[in-house]
């Protein structure tokens, strides 16, 4: 009898774990957001609308059934009420200045996002946690510039280009640059307190590779590594 009870208890435990995995961590999509129809019969999130959520979960479909594929330019710019955003796997594009000057603290995007516009998260002074899409190949100009509380960032494995001022004015002290990166533009990490680069002391790494610490220009053209530094 005791063995039978044990088996039943174990089965119930497995069932409850399975149910939690399916439903327990589900996040309800925000309601009341503004949408704009796009030419391909999809839609972009264009503003906060009547939504009162501080923690925004972008829906995968509009109320009238259109697939949500983008966050429009300036959609949440200067919004001081939102605190986090979860971006679903239907969204491929985040527009320029989409969250600029907002008080957002946490960003989670799926690997469907392939493009983030310039200044998208610029001067989000409370932003400290970012999950980047693994599909990104470019970090645009000033995407995270002046995010003063951003101390860590995991760069996507297939990233090819980090453009001018992308992380300028952040507080990043350790970073790993994927082997896929071919270009780092001027001021990309300007004023960051970088101590560790690719698991190595930053000063030693820069001396060995010929990079300026903040990637403003070449220090030694003869020792230039595979990554190109562009001075503007």
Secondary structure, DSSP 8 states (H G I E B T S, - for coil): -HHHHHHHHHHHHHHHHHHIIIIIT------S-EEEE-TTS-EEEEE-TT---SEEE--SB-TTS-BEEEE-TTTTTT-SS--EEEE-TT--EE-TTSSTT----EEEE-TT--EE-TTTTTT-TT--EEE--TT--EE-TTTTTT-TT-------TT--EE-TTTTTT----EE---TT--EEETTTTTT----EETTEEHHHHHHHHTB-TT-SSBS-GGG--SSEEE--
